[in-house]
Amino acid sequence: MKQYNAKETTLKKNLLEIVKFVDGDGIILKDIISKEEFEVRFYGIDAPEINYCNKIKKDEKELQLPAALLIKLGFMSFNFLKDQVTLGDLCTLVQEQNNLVDKYGRHLGYLILNDGSVLNEIMIKEGYAKPYNDVFCEMLPMYQEWNLQAKNSSKGLYSIVNNF
């Protein structure tokens, strides 16, 4: 089911353990060799926030949806992500060399699970995240296509709202 196309411009980090969930588009990983922990923001996807913050205020105005509903959607996305993986699971992080970290210093990447599936793709295809256009990634065009399919099928969050 793996759709990600590895290019020569990618970095691959193996032997990473999932140690904490952040929200619907972020996770904390630990390198099992160095024991270093770091936050990963998934390439190409954006899930609603789970806390009241500046982004919620912006989304509330842009989408014309109340913050309380956006936060509820954020928790639905967060819970769906937690249903896909378990703390302690090993995974692989694939990064595009020209896009290693975001403006907050979080690592950016595709999270490859033990069965070969890509968590970023699962979140988009099942309607629990939407494409994130602010930072380009190689899979963004596919994520846009899969998002449209999820929306047209009323999957995930699209079963409740038309946009998030």
N, CA, C and O of each residue as an XYZ file, in Angstrom:
656
protein
N       0.822     -1.190      0.000
C       0.000      0.000      0.000
C       0.867      1.256      0.000
O       0.354      2.358     -0.196
N       2.144      1.108      0.212
C       3.048      2.249      0.297
C       3.090      2.999     -1.024
O       3.401      2.416     -2.063
N       2.780      4.284     -0.987
C       2.753      5.103     -2.189
C       3.981      5.996     -2.295
O       4.318      6.454     -3.387
N       4.657      6.250     -1.171
C       5.757      7.201     -1.164
C       6.852      6.770     -2.139
O       7.273      5.613     -2.129
N       7.303      7.678     -2.962
C       8.368      7.406     -3.928
C       9.674      8.011     -3.420
O       9.856      9.228     -3.475
N      10.565      7.187     -2.936
C      11.841      7.694     -2.424
C      12.695      8.192     -3.579
O      12.823      7.532     -4.610
N      13.260      9.335     -3.388
C      14.138      9.927     -4.393
C      15.553      9.984     -3.803
O      15.747      9.778     -2.605
N      16.525     10.265     -4.657
C      17.901     10.340     -4.169
C      18.116     11.552     -3.261
O      19.154     11.657     -2.608
N      17.156     12.456     -3.213
C      17.283     13.649     -2.377
C      16.635     13.458     -1.007
O      16.224     14.430     -0.373
N      16.543     12.202     -0.548
C      15.916     11.945      0.740
C      16.915     11.391      1.746
O      17.932     10.796      1.385
N      16.596     11.603      3.009
C      17.340     11.022      4.126
C      16.410     10.033      4.808
O      15.208     10.274      4.916
N      16.964      8.930      5.263
C      16.166      7.907      5.912
C      16.759      7.629      7.283
O      17.951      7.346      7.409
N      15.912      7.713      8.322
C      16.344      7.422      9.684
C      15.557      6.221     10.181
O      14.330      6.253     10.273
N      16.297      5.153     10.502
C      15.687      3.918     10.985
C      15.816      3.812     12.494
O      16.448      4.651     13.137
N      15.216      2.783     13.046
C      15.297      2.464     14.470
C      14.832      3.622     15.347
O      15.500      4.021     16.302
N      13.669      4.142     14.988
C      13.048      5.207     15.772
C      11.837      4.641     16.492
O      11.078      3.848     15.936
N      11.672      5.058     17.730
C      10.567      4.586     18.558
C       9.569      5.720     18.775
O       9.958      6.858     19.035
N       8.298      5.404     18.667
C       7.255      6.393     18.948
C       7.118      6.510     20.460
O       6.802      5.535     21.141
N       7.360      7.721     20.982
C       7.310      7.896     22.438
C       6.184      8.805     22.916
O       5.813      8.757     24.088
N       5.632      9.638     22.026
C       4.553     10.534     22.459
C       3.795     11.042     21.241
O       4.369     11.261     20.175
N       2.495     11.224     21.424
C       1.664     11.834     20.395
C       1.529     13.313     20.719
O       1.311     13.676     21.874
N       1.656     14.166     19.714
C       1.537     15.612     19.925
C       0.124     16.064     19.558
O      -0.573     16.674     20.368
N      -0.284     15.759     18.337
C      -1.607     16.111     17.827
C      -1.835     15.301     16.563
O      -1.155     14.296     16.354
N      -2.768     15.706     15.716
C      -3.099     14.935     14.532
C      -2.085     14.986     13.413
O      -2.220     14.257     12.430
N      -1.067     15.833     13.535
C      -0.031     15.895     12.497
C       1.379     15.971     13.081
O       2.309     16.439     12.424
N       1.524     15.509     14.314
C       2.845     15.530     14.939
C       3.021     14.444     15.972
O       2.061     13.949     16.562
N       4.284     14.085     16.175
C       4.612     12.961     17.048
C       6.021     13.182     17.612
O       6.815     13.912     17.018
N       6.330     12.570     18.730
C       7.684     12.609     19.299
C       8.309     11.227     19.080
O       7.731     10.202     19.440
N       9.498     11.229     18.482
C      10.236      9.991     18.238
C      11.517      9.978     19.053
O      12.042     11.024     19.435
N      12.012      8.765     19.313
C      13.296      8.604     20.000
C      14.173      7.691     19.166
O      13.758      6.602     18.770
N      15.378      8.141     18.906
C      16.384      7.312     18.242
C      16.813      6.266     19.272
O      17.334      6.624     20.328
N      16.603      4.980     18.980
C      16.881      3.962     19.999
C      18.378      3.747     20.228
O      18.767      3.137     21.224
N      19.215      4.238     19.322
C      20.664      4.134     19.514
C      21.172      5.300     20.378
O      21.806      5.077     21.409
N      20.894      6.533     19.957
C      21.408      7.714     20.663
C      20.526      8.140     21.829
O      20.958      8.920     22.678
N      19.304      7.641     21.878
C      18.300      7.990     22.892
C      17.789      9.422     22.742
O      17.050      9.903     23.601
N      18.171     10.111     21.662
C      17.714     11.472     21.413
C      16.231     11.460     21.038
O      15.796     10.673     20.197
N      15.460     12.352     21.681
C      14.053     12.510     21.347
C      13.885     13.782     20.532
O      14.568     14.777     20.775
N      12.976     13.749     19.566
C      12.727     14.934     18.748
C      11.304     14.896     18.214
O      10.713     13.831     18.034
N      10.770     16.093     17.965
C       9.413     16.208     17.449
C       9.418     16.161     15.930
O      10.296     16.729     15.279
N       8.432     15.479     15.378
C       8.283     15.377     13.934
C       6.927     15.949     13.547
O       5.898     15.605     14.128
N       6.950     16.812     12.571
C       5.726     17.346     11.945
C       5.634     16.638     10.608
O       6.583     16.666      9.824
N       4.500     16.000     10.338
C       4.349     15.209      9.120
C       4.293     16.098      7.888
O       3.546     17.076      7.840
N       5.097     15.741      6.895
C       5.083     16.445      5.614
C       3.694     16.448      5.001
O       2.970     15.454      5.049
N       3.347     17.574      4.432
C       2.216     17.643      3.526
C       0.835     17.559      4.121
O      -0.150     17.590      3.383
N       0.725     17.453      5.449
C      -0.615     17.350      6.035
C      -0.801     18.363      7.153
O       0.155     18.822      7.779
N      -2.065     18.693      7.382
C      -2.438     19.600      8.454
C      -3.726     19.083      9.071
O      -4.707     18.836      8.369
N      -3.718     18.924     10.374
C      -4.905     18.509     11.110
C      -5.337     19.682     11.993
O      -4.507     20.512     12.362
N      -6.610     19.757     12.330
C      -7.052     20.841     13.218
C      -6.321     20.801     14.561
O      -5.880     19.747     15.020
N      -6.209     21.965     15.168
C      -5.522     22.084     16.459
C      -6.354     21.451     17.576
O      -7.573     21.323     17.467
N      -5.666     21.060     18.651
C      -6.368     20.491     19.804
C      -6.389     21.452     20.991
O      -6.956     21.141     22.039
N      -5.769     22.622     20.820
C      -5.753     23.646     21.863
C      -6.131     24.995     21.264
O      -5.914     25.249     20.079
N      -6.698     25.848     22.103
C      -7.008     27.199     21.643
C      -5.685     27.948     21.485
O      -4.909     28.054     22.434
N      -5.437     28.462     20.291
C      -4.177     29.135     19.992
C      -4.399     30.120     18.846
O      -5.515     30.245     18.340
N      -3.349     30.811     18.440
C      -3.474     31.771     17.338
C      -3.945     31.118     16.054
O      -4.719     31.714     15.304
N      -3.485     29.887     15.787
C      -3.909     29.204     14.561
C      -5.402     28.911     14.597
O      -6.070     28.996     13.566
N      -5.934     28.570     15.757
C      -7.388     28.331     15.874
C      -8.138     29.623     15.553
O      -9.139     29.605     14.837
N      -7.649     30.740     16.086
C      -8.312     32.028     15.810
C      -8.316     32.306     14.305
O      -9.324     32.741     13.749
N      -7.181     32.050     13.656
C      -7.061     32.266     12.208
C      -8.006     31.333     11.443
O      -8.718     31.765     10.536
N      -8.003     30.046     11.820
C      -8.859     29.063     11.159
C     -10.335     29.383     11.373
O     -11.154     29.206     10.470
N     -10.669     29.856     12.577
C     -12.054     30.201     12.904
C     -12.571     31.287     11.943
O     -13.689     31.195     11.437
N     -11.758     32.297     11.705
C     -12.145     33.378     10.785
C     -12.183     32.889      9.341
O     -13.138     33.157      8.613
N     -11.150     32.178      8.936
C     -11.024     31.720      7.554
C     -12.115     30.717      7.169
O     -12.675     30.796      6.075
N     -12.411     29.790      8.052
C     -13.351     28.711      7.749
C     -14.787     28.996      8.172
O     -15.715     28.282      7.794
N     -14.952     30.063      8.970
C     -16.279     30.381      9.509
C     -16.843     29.224     10.332
O     -18.026     28.892     10.250
N     -15.955     28.621     11.129
C     -16.343     27.550     12.042
C     -15.925     27.953     13.451
O     -14.861     28.546     13.623
N     -16.735     27.646     14.464
C     -16.370     28.011     15.834
C     -15.151     27.221     16.333
O     -14.945     26.064     15.968
N     -14.366     27.876     17.166
C     -13.153     27.255     17.708
C     -13.465     25.936     18.409
O     -12.704     24.976     18.290
N     -14.574     25.885     19.136
C     -14.923     24.652     19.864
C     -15.093     23.478     18.895
O     -14.661     22.364     19.189
N     -15.720     23.723     17.746
C     -15.880     22.656     16.754
C     -14.532     22.266     16.161
O     -14.250     21.081     15.986
N     -13.701     23.254     15.851
C     -12.373     22.959     15.296
C     -11.546     22.125     16.275
O     -10.848     21.198     15.864
N     -11.620     22.444     17.549
C     -10.879     21.677     18.563
C     -11.448     20.256     18.666
O     -10.694     19.295     18.817
N     -12.769     20.124     18.584
C     -13.382     18.787     18.590
C     -12.867     17.975     17.399
O     -12.525     16.801     17.547
N     -12.812     18.599     16.225
C     -12.278     17.929     15.042
C     -10.810     17.565     15.243
O     -10.363     16.495     14.832
N     -10.062     18.477     15.885
C      -8.653     18.217     16.189
C      -8.484     16.976     17.051
O      -7.583     16.171     16.813
N      -9.340     16.818     18.046
C      -9.255     15.632     18.903
C      -9.671     14.365     18.155
O      -9.144     13.285     18.423
N     -10.611     14.491     17.224
C     -10.978     13.326     16.407
C      -9.780     12.881     15.561
O      -9.500     11.688     15.446
N      -9.089     13.840     14.981
C      -7.892     13.545     14.188
C      -6.805     12.928     15.067
O      -6.190     11.927     14.701
N      -6.579     13.533     16.225
C      -5.584     13.068     17.190
C      -5.878     11.624     17.609
O      -4.974     10.789     17.648
N      -7.126     11.339     17.916
C      -7.503      9.983     18.340
C      -7.368      8.978     17.198
O      -6.977      7.832     17.420
N      -7.691      9.405     15.976
C      -7.514      8.517     14.822
C      -6.037      8.171     14.657
O      -5.692      7.012     14.424
N      -5.159      9.176     14.777
C      -3.715      8.929     14.668
C      -3.272      7.915     15.723
O      -2.520      6.988     15.424
N      -3.744      8.097     16.959
C      -3.356      7.192     18.044
C      -3.866      5.770     17.823
O      -3.299      4.813     18.352
N      -4.936      5.634     17.040
C      -5.447      4.293     16.713
C      -4.598      3.595     15.653
O      -4.691      2.378     15.496
N      -3.777      4.341     14.930
C      -2.970      3.780     13.836
C      -1.641      3.202     14.315
O      -1.100      2.289     13.691
N      -1.120      3.724     15.410
C       0.180      3.300     15.939
C       0.101      3.204     17.457
O      -0.836      3.707     18.077
N       1.087      2.558     18.039
C       1.142      2.384     19.484
C       2.448      2.951     20.008
O       3.488      2.840     19.358
N       2.393      3.557     21.179
C       3.634      4.003     21.802
C       4.570      2.810     21.920
O       4.148      1.720     22.309
N       5.820      3.012     21.590
C       6.804      1.933     21.607
C       7.025      1.295     20.251
O       8.012      0.585     20.058
N       6.112      1.536     19.294
C       6.304      0.998     17.943
C       7.567      1.584     17.322
O       7.907      2.745     17.547
N       8.258      0.755     16.533
C       9.407      1.238     15.774
C       8.935      1.690     14.402
O       7.995      1.135     13.833
N       9.603      2.699     13.889
C       9.227      3.248     12.590
C      10.461      3.822     11.912
O      11.554      3.829     12.478
N      10.266      4.301     10.697
C      11.324      4.933      9.917
C      10.842      6.318      9.520
O       9.674      6.505      9.182
N      11.739      7.277      9.561
C      11.435      8.640      9.138
C      12.177      8.917      7.843
O      13.395      8.757      7.770
N      11.437      9.334      6.818
C      12.042      9.712      5.546
C      11.874     11.220      5.402
O      10.775     11.754      5.544
N      12.995     11.899      5.116
C      12.979     13.355      4.983
C      13.511     13.786      3.630
O      14.390     13.140      3.060
N      12.971     14.884      3.121
C      13.475     15.481      1.897
C      14.586     16.449      2.278
O      14.393     17.308      3.139
N      15.743     16.317      1.649
C      16.929     17.073      2.065
C      16.728     18.585      2.049
O      17.343     19.293      2.848
N      15.888     19.089      1.164
C      15.705     20.536      1.110
C      14.651     21.025      2.092
O      14.347     22.217      2.121
N      14.091     20.137      2.889
C      13.021     20.454      3.836
C      13.152     19.615      5.101
O      12.296     18.771      5.363
N      14.189     19.824      5.883
C      14.429     18.964      7.043
C      13.697     19.416      8.302
O      13.237     18.583      9.084
N      13.586     20.727      8.503
C      12.927     21.261      9.705
C      12.003     22.410      9.314
O      12.182     23.055      8.281
N      11.007     22.646     10.173
C      10.110     23.773      9.923
C      10.583     24.997     10.698
O      11.624     24.955     11.354
N       9.826     26.080     10.624
C      10.232     27.337     11.262
C      10.261     27.247     12.786
O      10.814     28.129     13.442
N       9.675     26.200     13.356
C       9.687     25.997     14.803
C      10.770     25.018     15.244
O      10.873     24.698     16.428
N      11.575     24.543     14.302
C      12.653     23.621     14.617
C      12.237     22.162     14.695
O      13.033     21.310     15.088
N      11.000     21.869     14.326
C      10.538     20.476     14.334
C      11.052     19.781     13.079
O      11.110     20.381     12.006
N      11.423     18.516     13.222
C      11.813     17.721     12.063
C      10.578     17.527     11.192
O       9.470     17.372     11.705
N      10.767     17.536      9.889
C       9.685     17.269      8.940
C       9.931     15.906      8.323
O      11.081     15.536      8.082
N       8.870     15.150      8.061
C       9.104     13.863      7.436
C       7.866     13.042      7.183
O       6.757     13.375      7.601
N       8.104     11.954      6.480
C       7.101     10.927      6.225
C       7.366      9.821      7.245
O       8.501      9.361      7.372
N       6.348      9.397      7.962
C       6.516      8.352      8.962
C       6.100      7.018      8.364
O       4.923      6.778      8.093
N       7.102      6.144      8.160
C       6.879      4.820      7.581
C       6.694      3.831      8.733
O       7.565      3.689      9.591
N       5.559      3.160      8.737
C       5.252      2.197      9.794
C       5.837      0.833      9.448
O       6.286      0.601      8.326
N       5.824     -0.060     10.427
C       6.427     -1.385     10.239
C       5.824     -2.178      9.088
O       6.514     -2.988      8.469
N       4.547     -1.956      8.793
C       3.909     -2.692      7.700
C       4.173     -2.037      6.336
O       3.660     -2.493      5.315
N       4.978     -0.964      6.330
C       5.320     -0.276      5.087
C       4.380      0.856      4.729
O       4.644      1.599      3.783
N       3.284      1.004      5.466
C       2.362      2.107      5.172
C       2.950      3.419      5.682
O       3.829      3.432      6.543
N       2.449      4.509      5.136
C       2.945      5.838      5.485
C       1.836      6.550      6.259
O       0.738      6.752      5.739
N       2.128      6.929      7.504
C       1.114      7.525      8.366
C       0.542      8.805      7.758
O      -0.659      9.052      7.865
N       1.377      9.616      7.127
C       0.902     10.842      6.477
C      -0.225     10.505      5.492
O      -1.265     11.164      5.476
N      -0.004      9.480      4.681
C      -0.968      9.086      3.656
C      -2.265      8.575      4.271
O      -3.352      8.881      3.781
N      -2.153      7.802      5.337
C      -3.334      7.270      6.013
C      -4.199      8.420      6.516
O      -5.418      8.404      6.346
N      -3.577      9.410      7.130
C      -4.317     10.546      7.681
C      -5.079     11.296      6.589
O      -6.222     11.704      6.795
N      -4.446     11.476      5.428
C      -5.090     12.169      4.302
C      -6.186     11.297      3.686
O      -7.316     11.754      3.512
N      -5.862     10.065      3.361
C      -6.808      9.190      2.662
C      -8.066      8.919      3.477
O      -9.143      8.731      2.911
N      -7.939      8.897      4.798
C      -9.081      8.611      5.660
C      -9.825      9.871      6.103
O     -10.812      9.785      6.833
N      -9.349     11.055      5.658
C     -10.066     12.298      5.916
C      -9.836     12.918      7.282
O     -10.661     13.701      7.752
N      -8.725     12.579      7.926
C      -8.431     13.144      9.242
C      -7.349     14.217      9.201
O      -6.951     14.744     10.240
N      -6.877     14.537      8.002
C      -5.936     15.639      7.788
C      -6.181     16.141      6.374
O      -6.751     15.437      5.541
N      -5.749     17.351      6.117
C      -5.862     17.929      4.775
C      -4.460     18.276      4.289
O      -3.523     18.323      5.087
N      -4.308     18.517      3.005
C      -2.983     18.889      2.495
C      -2.508     20.204      3.116
O      -3.287     21.136      3.310
N      -1.227     20.253      3.416
C      -0.612     21.456      3.977
C       0.275     22.055      2.901
O       1.312     21.492      2.551
N      -0.142     23.204      2.380
C       0.525     23.816      1.236
C       1.655     24.765      1.594
O       2.418     25.157      0.711
N       1.791     25.150      2.860
C       2.797     26.161      3.225
C       4.233     25.676      3.079
O       5.144     26.477      2.869
N       4.435     24.373      3.190
C       5.769     23.800      3.008
C       5.638     22.723      1.935
O       4.910     21.747      2.117
N       6.334     22.899      0.830
C       6.218     21.932     -0.264
C       6.888     20.616      0.105
O       7.930     20.591      0.759
N       6.271     19.537     -0.325
C       6.883     18.215     -0.238
C       6.541     17.485     -1.528
O       5.573     17.834     -2.204
N       7.322     16.486     -1.867
C       7.161     15.761     -3.131
C       5.777     15.125     -3.281
O       5.264     15.012     -4.395
N       5.180     14.714     -2.178
C       3.897     14.010     -2.240
C       2.688     14.943     -2.217
O       1.556     14.470     -2.305
N       2.895     16.238     -2.104
C       1.783     17.176     -1.987
C       0.741     17.035     -3.102
O      -0.453     17.034     -2.802
N       1.138     16.916     -4.370
C       0.108     16.742     -5.406
C      -0.768     15.499     -5.184
O      -1.977     15.552     -5.407
N      -0.176     14.397     -4.753
C      -0.965     13.187     -4.462
C      -1.862     13.421     -3.248
O      -3.014     12.986     -3.229
N      -1.331     14.110     -2.234
C      -2.130     14.385     -1.037
C      -3.348     15.221     -1.400
O      -4.428     15.013     -0.847
N      -3.187     16.166     -2.323
C      -4.318     16.988     -2.756
C      -5.377     16.124     -3.443
O      -6.574     16.302     -3.221
N      -4.926     15.196     -4.271
C      -5.852     14.295     -4.966
C      -6.576     13.383     -3.966
O      -7.797     13.237     -4.029
N      -5.822     12.772     -3.047
C      -6.422     11.872     -2.058
C      -7.371     12.625     -1.132
O      -8.394     12.083     -0.711
N      -7.036     13.866     -0.816
C      -7.906     14.682      0.037
C      -9.249     14.914     -0.655
O     -10.300     14.827     -0.019
N      -9.216     15.203     -1.926
C     -10.449     15.424     -2.679
C     -11.307     14.150     -2.676
O     -12.530     14.215     -2.555
N     -10.654     13.008     -2.810
C     -11.386     11.731     -2.775
C     -12.033     11.520     -1.399
O     -13.186     11.099     -1.311
N     -11.288     11.812     -0.328
C     -11.820     11.663      1.031
C     -12.995     12.614      1.246
O     -14.008     12.245      1.841
N     -12.845     13.828      0.759
C     -13.909     14.829      0.900
C     -15.157     14.400      0.135
O     -16.266     14.469      0.665
N     -14.980     13.958     -1.110
C     -16.118     13.523     -1.930
C     -16.810     12.291     -1.361
O     -17.993     12.063     -1.617
N     -16.076     11.504     -0.592
C     -16.634     10.292      0.028
C     -17.101     10.535      1.459
O     -17.545      9.610      2.138
N     -16.998     11.787      1.915
C     -17.382     12.155      3.296
C     -16.689     11.288      4.335
O     -17.317     10.824      5.287
N     -15.384     11.072      4.147
C     -14.610     10.263      5.089
C     -14.108     11.128      6.248
O     -13.907     12.334      6.107
N     -13.916     10.485      7.377
C     -13.299     11.137      8.528
C     -13.996     12.429      8.926
O     -15.212     12.460      9.117
N     -13.213     13.492      9.048
C     -13.754     14.789      9.464
C     -14.731     15.345      8.440
O     -15.599     16.147      8.783
N     -14.598     14.930      7.192
C     -15.515     15.397      6.150
C     -16.924     14.837      6.323
O     -17.845     15.265      5.628
N     -17.103     13.900      7.230
C     -18.459     13.426      7.530
C     -19.207     14.439      8.409
O     -20.421     14.345      8.589
N     -18.454     15.410      8.952
C     -19.029     16.418      9.850
C     -19.037     17.806      9.217
O     -20.010     18.549      9.350
N     -17.943     18.154      8.524
C     -17.803     19.487      7.917
C     -17.307     19.350      6.481
O     -16.761     18.315      6.101
N     -17.499     20.392      5.696
C     -17.011     20.400      4.305
C     -15.557     20.867      4.216
O     -14.841     20.504      3.282
N     -15.128     21.665      5.180
C     -13.750     22.167      5.230
C     -13.294     22.221      6.676
O     -14.095     22.409      7.592
N     -12.002     22.053      6.864
C     -11.431     22.191      8.216
C     -10.019     22.713      8.114
O      -9.356     22.902      9.134
